Amino acid sequence: MLADNSRLPVWITLPKGYTRKDVTVSLFLYSSKYAQFIVRKRGVKSDRKIIMDVVAKSDWAEVTKKEIKRRGNYNFSPQYYTVILEGIEDTIGFLCEGPVFTMVDNVVENYTNIQPEYPSIDTDLIGNHW
């Protein structure tokens, strides 16, 4: 679910009469390199009509790909995803574990400000701690 304090993806334009506070945005990431965004009217379940259903191309952002390679796993935050619809690119930020995401304007700046640095591991010492 898109965080309430996040802007909408750049290519989502709400219909006349709707504001950001009137909608929720769900995200579904598919391993086939696609992301689906469903924009719904906020409210009780029976009244949450779909306003927009968009499928965009997607992939890990470069800073996240580098971190996955460095760590050898996906167990870290933040992670960033690039989404492209009709040639327009935007970035999703998973700033903490869990289902909430936000739209991010400057990945490199946000990544370097949040991501802690870890010392490199001397692989020669692995198994020699006894």
N, C-alpha and C positions, 0 to 999 in steps of 0.2 A: 504494500500500500504506500502510495506517495505521502511523505510527511506533510502534515497540515501547513507547516511553515515554508514549504518548498514551492518554487515557481513551477509552472507547467512546462512540459517539453516545448521547445521553441516552435514546433510545427503543429501544436494543438491550439486551435482557436475555438473558443467557446461560442455557442450560438447566442444571439442577441437575448438579453434578459438574464444570462447566467454570469456569475462571478466565480473566482477561484474557490470561495467559501461555500458555494452551492454544489460542488462536485467532489467525488473521490476518484482516484486513479489507481487501478490495479495493473500489475505487471506480471507477465508470464514469459519466462525465458526458456527457449527451446534449444536443445543441443544442435539443432540443424542450422544454427546461426541466425535465428530470428527472435524478435521480442514483440510481444503483443501487449498493447496498452488498451485498457477498457476504461472509458470515462463514463461514470454514472452520476445521476442526480443523487445528492446526499439525502438521506432520510430513512424512514422505516423500510424494511426489506421489500414489502409489497409495492412500494412507491419508487424504488431505485431503478428507474428506466435507464437503458443504455443510451447515452448521448453520442458516443463515438467509439468505434472499435478499429484500431489501427495496428497494422503489422509492419515492422521495420526490420531492416538488416541489422545485425548486432555482432559484437565480438568484445573480448576483453580489451580494455585500453592498454596502451603500450606500457605504462608504469606498472600496471597489475601483472601483465605478462612477465616482465622482468622480475618482479617480486616472487611470482609463482616459481620461476626458474631458480631463483636464488635460494628459496626456502625448500623447494621440492614438494610443496603441498599448497592447499587452498585455505588453510586454517589461520587466517589473519584478517584484520580490518585496518584501514578501509580498503575496499576493492572498488574498481571503476570499470564501467562498461560503456562502450561507444555504440550509439544507435544512429542509423542513417535512414532517412525517409526522403525519397525524391531528391537525393543529392544534398540534403540539409542534415548536418551532423549535430548531435547533442550528446551529453554525457550523463550517465546515471552514477550516483555514488551510493555504495553500501557502506556507510560510515561506521556501523557497528553490526554485531551479529543480530540476526532477526529479519523479519519480513519488511521492515521499513526502508524505503530508499528516498533519495533526494536528487534533484537535478543540480549539476555542478557546472560552474562557469569556467574555472581555471584549475584543471586537474593537477598540473605540475605544482602549482602554488599550494593547493589544498593538500596534496599528497605529502609534500615535503614538510608542511607545517604540522601534520598530524602523525605521520608514520615515524615510530621510534626506530632508531638505528640499533642493530644487534651486532655484537662482535662476530667476526668470522670464526668458523669452527676449524680447529686443527684436527683434521681427520686422522692423523697419526696417533692422537691420544685416545680415540674412541676405543673402548674396551680395556684400556689400561688404567682405569681409575681405582682398581682394587689394590 
